[in-house]
Amino acid sequence: MTPTSLDAIREWLIQQIADLLGAPPEQIDPNQPLERFGIASRDAITLVGDLESWTGLSLSPTLVYEYPTI
């Protein structure tokens, strides 16, 4: 499924991070830096790869570091 809006991407990212942490999506604050959630660099790279696959866009593997919040 290709996202149709920034809201769709935001919700996808929140769900992915929640799944990674084993937490409910409601506990993921999109305004907090991702490093605050304790995401390892390996997980950050995987997240970018999954986002790339989901959107069909070519994304930089350092995207999480360039844009540290959802």
C-alpha positions in Angstrom: 0.0 0.0 0.0 1.4 3.4 -1.0 0.8 6.2 1.5 -1.5 9.0 0.4 -0.6 11.6 3.0 1.9 12.7 5.6 -0.6 11.5 8.2 -0.5 8.0 6.7 3.3 8.0 6.9 3.2 9.3 10.5 0.8 6.6 11.6 2.8 3.9 9.8 6.0 5.1 11.6 4.3 5.2 15.0 2.9 1.7 14.5 6.4 0.3 13.4 8.1 1.9 16.4 5.4 0.6 18.8 5.8 -2.9 17.4 9.6 -2.7 17.7 9.3 -1.6 21.3 6.4 -3.9 22.2 4.4 -0.8 23.3 0.9 0.5 22.4 1.0 3.1 19.6 -0.6 5.6 22.0 2.7 5.7 24.0 4.7 6.8 21.0 5.0 10.6 21.0 5.9 11.7 17.4 7.5 14.8 18.7 10.1 13.0 20.8 13.5 12.2 19.3 13.7 8.6 18.1 16.8 8.1 20.2 14.7 8.6 23.3 12.9 5.4 22.5 16.2 3.5 22.6 16.1 2.4 19.0 19.4 0.8 18.0 21.2 1.9 14.8 20.5 -1.5 13.3 16.8 -1.0 14.0 16.9 2.5 12.6 18.4 1.3 9.3 15.8 -1.5 9.1 13.0 1.0 9.8 14.3 3.2 6.9 14.4 0.2 4.6 10.9 -0.8 5.5 9.7 2.7 5.0 11.4 2.7 1.6 9.7 -0.5 0.6 6.3 0.7 1.9 6.5 4.1 0.1 8.3 2.9 -3.0 10.7 5.9 -2.6 14.5 5.8 -2.5 15.5 7.0 1.0 18.8 7.7 2.6 19.8 5.1 5.2 20.7 8.0 7.5 17.2 9.4 7.3 16.5 8.7 11.0 19.6 10.7 11.9 18.8 13.6 9.5 15.2 13.8 10.8 15.3 12.6 14.4 11.6 12.8 15.1 8.6 11.2 13.4 
